[in-house]
Amino acid sequence: MADSSEHRRQQRQWLVHLTLVVLSGVFLFPLLWLVSTALKPIEETMRQPPTLIPSHIQWHNFRDAFVYGADKVGYIPFLIYGRNTLLLSVLSVSGVVVSNSIVAYAFARLRWPGRDLIFALTLATMMVPFPVLMVPIYGFWRALGWIGTFKPLWVPAWFGGAFNIFLLRQFFRTIPRELSEAARIDGCSEWGIFREIVLPLAKPALAVVALFHFMYTWKDFLGPLIYLMDQRTFTLSLGLQFYQSQHGGTQWHLLMAASAIVVAPVIVLFFFTQKQFIQGIAVTGIKG
């Protein structure tokens, strides 16, 4: 009986592993197709039936993607789009980590009148879709004279966000209160407890919040499309539009090469931070 039970358990494990491998292949296929197209000659990108493996690998497609449009008037190097995107990402991530951690600490560890009601209202803001707020928010930034600048894209990050506040609050609630009480007895202020005890213990959760928002800012298209006017301030997501010609057809191999360059930093970042990311997801529960 014991051998039969162990055999069935092993069969279930193999079935689970096989299912995960198949699903991984399904999710990885678009990325593989992206890289494959980026390495193809232009004539193979529209071949019927399509082929996954290029007949002739063209590594220079990535170099050509960097200098695409250099012979045109008003050419702007691809690296400028990358610099703008990186600047926005750093400013936004810094604001998200600082503001959300402070607000989440107030909801999780401090007692004040109306705390639970205000927290519920904060969560309710996640149910309001952005298109509903797009016009009034645009009018607000226009009144401040910030249209055409980076400010509408990174300043809101310094005022908190419902999802990140919720995520950090749930983590802060798992930290034993005895640590805070011991520090308070030793004469530590509330700000000192937050800075010296809570934040160091919350590094995994802060890493998750930072990574989520970095990916959001890095690939954001709608925000830059609405607020940025000068091509020299465009981000990578907007810069990819220039690979889609309106007259001579889209240079699909260069578009895919540029897209691979845009995606690569996010993949590399996740590769180096996956331990902290998985740890943060694992320890950040949904306790009440």
C-alpha positions in Angstrom: 0.0 0.0 0.0 2.8 2.4 0.9 4.6 1.7 -2.4 1.3 2.3 -4.4 0.6 5.6 -2.6 4.2 6.8 -3.2 3.9 5.8 -6.9 0.7 7.8 -7.3 2.3 10.8 -5.6 5.2 10.7 -8.0 2.8 10.5 -10.9 0.9 13.5 -9.7 4.2 15.4 -9.4 5.3 14.5 -12.9 1.9 15.6 -14.2 2.2 18.9 -12.4 5.7 19.5 -13.7 4.7 18.5 -17.2 1.8 21.0 -17.1 4.1 23.8 -15.8 6.6 23.1 -18.6 3.9 23.2 -21.3 2.4 26.4 -19.9 5.9 28.0 -19.6 6.4 27.2 -23.3 3.1 28.9 -24.2 4.0 32.1 -22.2 7.5 32.1 -23.6 6.5 31.7 -27.3 5.7 35.4 -27.9 9.2 36.3 -26.5 10.8 33.7 -28.7 8.9 35.0 -31.7 10.0 38.5 -30.9 13.7 37.5 -30.8 13.3 35.4 -33.9 11.8 38.2 -35.9 14.4 40.6 -34.6 17.1 38.4 -36.2 15.4 37.8 -39.6 16.0 39.6 -42.8 13.1 41.9 -43.8 11.8 39.6 -46.5 11.4 36.7 -44.0 9.2 38.6 -41.6 6.2 38.3 -43.8 6.9 34.9 -45.3 3.9 32.5 -45.5 3.9 30.1 -43.8 5.9 31.8 -41.1 9.1 30.3 -39.8 10.4 30.5 -36.2 14.1 30.0 -37.1 15.6 32.5 -39.5 17.5 31.2 -42.5 20.2 33.8 -42.0 20.7 35.5 -38.6 21.2 39.2 -38.8 22.7 40.5 -35.6 23.2 43.9 -37.2 19.4 44.5 -36.9 20.0 45.6 -33.3 22.6 48.1 -34.4 20.4 49.3 -37.2 17.5 49.8 -34.7 19.7 52.2 -32.7 20.4 54.4 -35.7 17.1 54.0 -37.4 16.0 57.3 -39.0 19.5 58.9 -38.8 19.2 60.1 -42.4 15.9 61.9 -41.7 15.4 65.5 -40.6 14.9 65.9 -36.9 16.6 62.6 -36.0 16.7 61.8 -32.3 19.0 59.0 -31.1 17.3 56.0 -29.6 19.4 56.4 -26.5 17.6 59.7 -25.7 14.4 57.8 -25.4 16.1 55.3 -23.1 17.5 58.2 -21.0 14.1 59.8 -20.6 12.5 56.5 -19.7 15.2 55.7 -17.1 14.9 59.1 -15.5 11.1 58.8 -15.2 11.5 55.3 -13.8 14.0 56.4 -11.1 11.9 59.4 -10.1 8.6 57.4 -10.0 10.1 54.4 -8.2 11.7 56.6 -5.5 8.4 58.4 -5.0 6.4 55.2 -4.8 8.7 53.5 -2.2 8.9 56.6 0.0 5.2 57.7 -0.1 3.5 54.4 0.0 5.7 53.0 2.8 4.9 56.1 5.0 1.1 55.9 4.3 1.0 52.1 4.7 2.8 52.4 8.1 0.2 54.9 9.3 -2.6 52.5 8.3 -0.9 49.4 9.8 0.8 50.5 13.0 -0.8 53.8 14.2 -4.2 54.2 15.8 -6.2 57.3 14.8 -9.9 58.1 14.3 -11.4 57.0 11.0 -8.3 55.0 10.0 -10.3 51.9 8.7 -12.8 54.1 6.9 -10.1 56.1 5.1 -8.3 52.9 4.3 -11.5 51.4 2.7 -12.0 54.6 0.7 -8.4 54.3 -0.4 -9.0 50.8 -1.7 -12.2 52.0 -3.4 -10.1 54.3 -5.6 -8.8 51.2 -7.4 -12.3 50.6 -8.8 -12.2 53.9 -10.7 -10.8 53.4 -14.2 -8.3 55.8 -15.5 -10.3 57.0 -18.6 -12.9 58.4 -16.1 -10.3 60.6 -14.5 -8.2 61.3 -17.6 -9.8 64.6 -18.7 -10.0 66.3 -15.2 -6.5 65.2 -14.4 -5.2 66.6 -17.7 -7.0 69.9 -17.0 -5.4 70.0 -13.6 -1.9 69.6 -15.0 -2.6 72.1 -17.8 -3.7 74.6 -15.2 -0.3 74.1 -13.5 1.5 74.6 -16.8 3.1 71.1 -16.6 1.8 69.7 -20.0 4.9 68.9 -22.1 7.1 68.1 -19.1 7.9 65.0 -17.2 6.2 66.2 -14.0 2.7 64.7 -14.6 4.4 61.4 -15.1 6.4 61.2 -11.9 4.9 63.7 -9.4 1.8 61.6 -8.7 4.0 58.7 -7.6 5.0 60.8 -4.5 1.4 60.8 -3.3 0.8 57.1 -2.9 -1.2 54.5 -4.7 -3.9 52.2 -3.4 -2.5 48.9 -4.5 1.0 49.6 -3.2 -0.4 50.9 0.1 -2.4 47.8 0.5 0.5 45.5 -0.3 2.9 47.3 2.2 0.2 47.5 4.9 -0.4 43.8 4.8 3.3 43.2 5.2 3.8 45.7 8.0 1.0 44.0 10.0 3.0 40.8 10.0 5.9 42.4 11.8 5.7 41.7 15.6 4.5 44.6 17.6 6.9 43.6 20.4 9.8 45.0 18.4 8.1 48.4 18.2 7.2 48.3 21.9 10.7 47.4 22.9 12.1 50.3 20.8 9.5 52.7 22.2 10.5 51.7 25.8 14.1 52.5 24.9 13.0 56.0 23.9 12.8 55.6 20.2 10.3 57.9 18.4 7.6 56.7 16.0 9.7 57.9 13.1 12.7 56.2 14.5 10.8 52.9 14.8 9.6 53.2 11.2 13.1 54.1 9.9 15.3 51.8 12.0 13.1 48.7 12.6 10.2 48.5 10.1 11.9 49.6 6.9 14.9 47.2 7.2 12.5 44.3 7.8 10.3 45.3 4.9 13.0 45.2 2.2 11.4 42.2 0.4 8.0 44.0 0.2 9.6 47.3 -0.8 11.5 45.4 -3.6 8.2 44.0 -4.9 6.6 47.5 -5.0 9.7 49.0 -6.6 9.9 46.3 -9.3 6.1 46.4 -10.1 6.2 50.2 -10.5 9.5 50.1 -12.5 7.9 47.8 -15.0 4.8 49.9 -15.1 6.7 53.1 -15.8 9.1 51.5 -18.2 6.3 50.2 -20.5 3.8 53.0 -19.9 2.5 54.3 -23.2 -0.7 56.2 -22.5 0.8 58.6 -20.0 3.6 59.9 -22.2 1.3 59.9 -25.2 -1.1 62.3 -23.4 1.4 64.7 -21.6 4.6 64.8 -23.8 4.7 67.0 -26.8 8.3 67.4 -27.8 9.9 64.4 -29.4 13.1 64.9 -27.4 11.1 64.1 -24.2 9.5 61.0 -25.6 10.0 57.6 -23.8 10.9 54.3 -25.3 7.2 53.2 -25.7 6.6 56.3 -27.8 9.9 56.0 -29.7 8.8 52.6 -31.0 6.1 54.3 -33.0 8.8 55.7 -35.4 9.6 52.2 -36.6 6.1 52.0 -38.1 6.3 53.8 -41.4 3.2 55.4 -42.8 4.3 55.2 -46.4 6.9 52.5 -47.1 5.6 49.8 -44.8 6.7 48.8 -41.3 10.3 47.6 -40.8 9.2 44.6 -38.8 12.7 43.3 -38.2 13.9 46.6 -36.8 10.7 47.1 -34.8 11.1 43.7 -33.1 14.8 44.4 -32.5 14.0 47.7 -30.9 11.2 46.0 -28.8 13.7 43.4 -27.7 16.1 46.1 -26.6 13.3 47.8 -24.6 12.2 44.5 -22.9 15.8 43.4 -22.1 16.4 45.7 -19.1 13.2 44.4 -17.4 14.2 40.8 -17.9 17.7 41.4 -16.6 16.3 43.3 -13.6 14.0 40.5 -12.7 16.8 38.0 -13.2 18.9 39.7 -10.6 16.0 40.5 -8.2 13.9 37.4 -8.5 15.0 36.1 -5.0 13.8 39.3 -3.3 10.7 39.4 -5.6 9.6 35.9 -4.8 10.4 36.4 -1.1 8.4 39.6 -1.0 5.4 37.9 -2.7 5.6 34.9 -0.4 5.8 36.9 2.9 3.3 39.6 1.9 0.0 38.0 2.9 -3.6 39.2 2.8 -4.2 39.1 6.6 -7.0 41.3 7.8 
